[in-house]
Amino acid sequence: MGLYEQVQETVRAIRHRAGSVSPKVGIILGSGLGGFADGFEDKVVIPYADLPHFPHSSVPGHAGRLVLGRVRGEPVVAMQGRVHVYEGHTPTQVAFPARVLCALGIHTLVVTNAAGGVNLDFQPGDLMVITDHLNLSGYNPLNGPNDERLGPRFPDMTTAYPADLQAQLLDSGRRVGVALKQGVYAILAGPSYETPAEIRMLRILGADAVGMSTVPEVIAANHMGVRVAGVSCITNLAAGIGGKPLSHEEVAETANRVKDLFTRLLEEFLPTVSLAGASKGL
């Protein structure tokens, strides 16, 4: 069975469980941020383990559940946790859940993550609107044969994060009193944290934040013609900046500390982006 057929089989399984819910916006919730989906109205929860072909996360802070429901009346679908190449998954498997969300009919994918702050002006707890990314992971989910039913062989990434969605995020932040940073997200393969020399390199290259996820999902969504908005939660200062050892516990603690700000931002943003997509006939 090919990738396209696997995606369609997973979509059918979700629709069988979700009934009439037809999401227009998808959200991928990163480390420590999954609690946002617990507040959905009329929610349907599906463990990843119940879905055919769906990879399972092994990282603490990633619940491994798909949640369909509504935010202020607008239909959405969220992933509570994601998978990573460092867990042993292939790049194609890592991007598979994002492809499933796109195949469900969403017009916009919102990607979130926990990231280390490379920009010296950032502090733990800042939320950063992703303006662009650097793929320094060494892999791409589009490697291998291309199925034109999913997207073109060579997708354009010039507007991987459309400027109007960035502006909507910033406007939403202003309306609810959440100050947002803006910057470039860089992905390295992990799972070890970066060295101070690597962080200096990233700063020279123009990165403002660094992590081990998100980019494969963004590439897959662009491949399938779905627009992307991105938010990084700066959970720690990157190596060589904060003067203390890095740990996943710090990442989880900071994400938990800013969850209310994060929730306010997304609750304001999601209905506006859903309505904007509907007005464009998407």
C-alpha positions as CSV (number, residue, x, y, z in Angstrom):
1,M,0.0,0.0,0.0
2,G,1.4,3.4,-1.0
3,L,1.6,6.6,1.1
4,Y,-1.5,8.1,-0.6
5,E,-3.6,5.0,0.2
6,Q,-2.3,4.9,3.8
7,V,-3.3,8.5,4.3
8,Q,-6.8,7.8,2.9
9,E,-7.3,4.7,5.1
10,T,-6.4,6.7,8.2
11,V,-8.8,9.5,7.2
12,R,-11.6,7.0,6.8
13,A,-10.9,5.6,10.3
14,I,-11.0,9.1,11.8
15,R,-14.3,10.0,10.0
16,H,-15.8,6.8,11.2
17,R,-15.1,7.8,14.8
18,A,-15.7,11.6,14.5
19,G,-19.1,11.6,13.0
20,S,-20.1,14.9,11.4
21,V,-17.1,16.9,12.6
22,S,-15.3,18.4,9.5
23,P,-12.3,20.4,10.7
24,K,-11.1,23.5,8.8
25,V,-8.0,24.2,10.9
26,G,-5.5,21.6,12.2
27,I,-3.1,22.1,15.1
28,I,0.0,20.2,16.1
29,L,0.7,20.7,19.8
30,G,4.3,20.3,20.9
31,S,6.0,19.4,24.1
32,G,4.0,20.5,27.1
33,L,1.4,22.3,25.0
34,G,-1.1,19.5,24.4
35,G,-3.4,20.6,27.2
36,F,-4.9,23.2,24.9
37,A,-7.0,20.5,23.2
38,D,-8.6,19.4,26.4
39,G,-10.8,22.5,26.3
40,F,-12.4,21.8,22.9
41,E,-16.2,21.8,22.8
42,D,-17.9,18.7,21.6
43,K,-14.6,16.9,21.4
44,V,-13.9,13.4,20.1
45,V,-10.7,11.9,21.3
46,I,-8.9,9.1,19.3
47,P,-5.6,7.6,20.6
48,Y,-3.0,7.3,17.9
49,A,-2.8,3.6,18.6
50,D,-6.4,3.3,17.3
51,L,-5.5,4.7,13.9
52,P,-4.0,2.6,11.1
53,H,-0.5,3.6,10.0
54,F,-0.4,6.5,12.6
55,P,3.0,6.6,14.3
56,H,3.1,6.6,18.1
57,S,5.1,9.1,20.2
58,S,7.4,8.0,23.0
59,V,8.4,11.4,24.3
60,P,7.2,12.7,27.7
61,G,4.7,15.6,27.3
62,H,3.3,14.1,24.1
63,A,0.0,12.4,25.0
64,G,-0.4,10.7,21.6
65,R,-4.1,11.5,20.9
66,L,-6.0,13.1,18.1
67,V,-8.8,15.5,19.3
68,L,-11.5,16.8,17.1
69,G,-13.9,19.5,18.3
70,R,-14.7,23.2,18.2
71,V,-13.0,26.4,19.4
72,R,-15.6,29.2,19.8
73,G,-17.8,27.2,17.5
74,E,-15.2,26.7,14.7
75,P,-14.4,23.1,13.8
76,V,-10.8,22.1,14.5
77,V,-8.6,19.0,14.9
78,A,-5.5,18.8,17.1
79,M,-2.7,16.4,17.6
80,Q,-1.7,16.1,21.3
81,G,1.9,15.3,20.6
82,R,4.0,14.4,17.6
83,V,6.7,12.0,16.6
84,H,10.4,12.7,15.7
85,V,13.0,11.1,13.6
86,Y,15.2,10.6,16.7
87,E,12.6,8.2,18.1
88,G,13.4,5.9,15.2
89,H,10.8,7.0,12.7
90,T,11.5,7.8,9.1
91,P,11.0,11.4,7.8
92,T,8.0,10.1,5.9
93,Q,6.4,8.7,9.1
94,V,7.1,11.9,10.9
95,A,5.2,13.9,8.3
96,F,2.4,11.3,8.0
97,P,0.1,12.8,10.7
98,A,0.3,16.2,9.1
99,R,-0.6,14.7,5.8
100,V,-3.7,13.1,7.5
101,L,-4.8,16.4,8.9
102,C,-4.5,18.0,5.4
103,A,-6.4,15.1,3.8
104,L,-9.2,15.7,6.4
105,G,-9.9,18.9,4.5
106,I,-8.2,21.6,6.6
107,H,-7.2,24.8,4.8
108,T,-4.7,25.9,7.5
109,L,-2.2,24.0,9.7
110,V,-1.0,25.6,12.9
111,V,2.3,24.1,14.1
112,T,3.6,24.7,17.6
113,N,6.7,23.5,19.4
114,A,9.0,24.0,22.4
115,A,12.2,25.6,21.3
116,G,15.5,26.8,22.6
117,G,16.1,30.6,22.4
118,V,19.0,31.4,20.1
119,N,18.2,35.2,19.8
120,L,19.9,36.9,22.7
121,D,16.8,39.1,23.2
122,F,14.6,36.1,23.9
123,Q,13.7,34.8,27.4
124,P,12.1,31.6,28.6
125,G,8.3,31.9,28.3
126,D,8.4,34.0,25.2
127,L,6.1,33.0,22.3
128,M,7.6,33.4,18.8
129,V,5.7,33.6,15.5
130,I,7.7,31.6,13.0
131,T,8.5,33.7,10.0
132,D,10.7,31.1,8.2
133,H,12.8,28.0,8.9
134,L,16.2,26.5,8.4
135,N,16.2,22.8,7.7
136,L,19.5,21.7,9.1
137,S,18.3,18.2,10.0
138,G,19.9,16.4,7.1
139,Y,16.6,14.9,6.0
140,N,13.4,15.8,4.0
141,P,10.0,14.0,4.2
142,L,9.7,14.3,0.4
143,N,12.7,12.1,-0.3
144,G,11.8,9.0,-2.5
145,P,9.2,8.6,-5.1
146,N,6.6,11.4,-5.5
147,D,2.9,10.7,-5.7
148,E,1.3,13.6,-7.7
149,R,-2.0,12.9,-5.9
150,L,-0.3,14.4,-2.8
151,G,1.6,17.2,-4.4
152,P,4.2,18.2,-6.9
153,R,7.7,16.8,-7.1
154,F,9.4,20.1,-6.4
155,P,7.1,22.3,-4.1
156,D,7.9,25.9,-3.7
157,M,8.8,27.0,-0.1
158,T,9.0,30.7,-0.7
159,T,6.0,31.4,1.4
160,A,6.1,28.4,3.7
161,Y,4.6,30.6,6.5
162,P,2.3,33.1,4.6
163,A,2.7,36.7,5.8
164,D,-1.0,37.3,6.2
165,L,-1.2,34.4,8.8
166,Q,1.8,35.9,10.6
167,A,-0.1,39.2,10.7
168,Q,-3.2,37.5,12.0
169,L,-1.2,35.8,14.8
170,L,0.3,39.2,15.8
171,D,-3.1,40.9,15.7
172,S,-4.6,38.1,17.8
173,G,-1.8,38.5,20.4
174,R,-2.4,42.2,20.6
175,R,-6.2,41.7,21.2
176,V,-5.6,39.4,24.1
177,G,-2.6,41.1,25.5
178,V,0.0,38.4,24.6
179,A,3.3,40.0,23.4
180,L,4.7,37.9,20.6
181,K,8.3,37.7,19.2
182,Q,9.0,36.9,15.6
183,G,11.8,34.8,14.2
184,V,13.3,32.0,12.2
185,Y,13.1,28.4,13.5
186,A,16.0,26.0,12.9
187,I,15.7,22.2,13.1
188,L,18.6,20.0,14.0
189,A,18.2,16.2,14.2
190,G,18.6,15.7,18.0
191,P,18.1,14.1,20.4
192,S,21.1,15.6,22.1
193,Y,20.9,19.3,22.7
194,E,23.1,21.6,20.7
195,T,26.6,22.6,21.7
196,P,27.5,26.3,22.3
197,A,29.5,26.3,19.1
198,E,26.4,25.0,17.2
199,I,24.3,27.8,18.7
200,R,26.8,30.4,17.7
201,M,26.7,28.9,14.1
202,L,22.9,29.1,14.2
203,R,22.9,32.7,15.2
204,I,25.3,33.5,12.4
205,L,23.0,31.7,9.9
206,G,20.0,33.8,11.1
207,A,18.2,31.5,13.4
208,D,16.2,32.8,16.4
209,A,15.1,29.5,17.9
210,V,16.1,25.9,17.6
211,G,14.3,22.6,18.0
212,M,14.0,19.0,16.7
213,S,10.6,19.0,15.0
214,T,8.0,20.9,13.0
215,V,9.9,21.4,9.7
216,P,9.0,18.0,8.2
217,E,5.3,18.7,8.9
218,V,5.5,22.2,7.3
219,I,7.1,20.8,4.2
220,A,4.4,18.1,3.9
221,A,1.6,20.6,4.4
222,N,3.1,22.9,1.7
223,H,3.5,19.9,-0.6
224,M,-0.3,19.3,-0.2
225,G,-1.2,23.0,-0.7
226,V,-2.2,23.7,2.9
227,R,-1.2,27.0,4.5
228,V,0.9,27.0,7.7
229,A,1.1,29.3,10.7
230,G,3.7,28.5,13.3
231,V,4.4,29.4,17.0
232,S,7.4,28.4,19.1
233,C,7.3,28.5,22.9
234,I,10.8,29.5,24.0
235,T,11.2,27.1,26.9
236,N,14.9,27.6,27.6
237,L,17.9,29.6,26.5
238,A,20.1,27.6,24.1
239,A,23.4,26.1,25.1
240,G,26.1,28.6,26.1
241,I,23.6,31.4,26.8
242,G,21.8,30.5,30.0
243,G,24.8,29.2,31.9
244,K,23.1,26.0,33.1
245,P,22.6,22.5,31.8
246,L,19.7,21.9,29.5
247,S,16.9,19.4,30.4
248,H,13.5,18.2,29.1
249,E,12.2,19.0,32.6
250,E,12.9,22.7,32.1
251,V,11.1,22.5,28.8
252,A,8.0,21.0,30.3
253,E,8.0,23.4,33.3
254,T,8.2,26.5,31.1
255,A,5.5,25.2,28.7
256,N,3.3,24.6,31.7
257,R,4.0,28.1,33.0
258,V,2.9,29.8,29.7
259,K,0.0,27.5,28.9
260,D,-2.6,30.2,29.8
261,L,-1.0,32.7,27.4
262,F,-0.7,30.1,24.8
263,T,-4.4,29.1,25.2
264,R,-5.6,32.7,25.0
265,L,-3.6,33.3,21.8
266,L,-4.9,30.2,20.0
267,E,-8.5,30.7,21.2
268,E,-8.4,34.1,19.6
269,F,-6.5,33.1,16.5
270,L,-8.2,29.9,15.4
271,P,-11.7,31.2,14.8
272,T,-10.3,34.2,12.8
273,V,-8.2,32.0,10.5
274,S,-11.1,29.5,10.1
275,L,-13.4,32.3,9.0
276,A,-10.8,33.8,6.7
277,G,-10.3,30.4,5.0
278,A,-14.1,30.1,4.6
279,S,-14.3,33.5,3.0
280,K,-11.7,32.5,0.4
281,G,-13.7,29.4,-0.4
282,L,-11.1,27.1,1.0
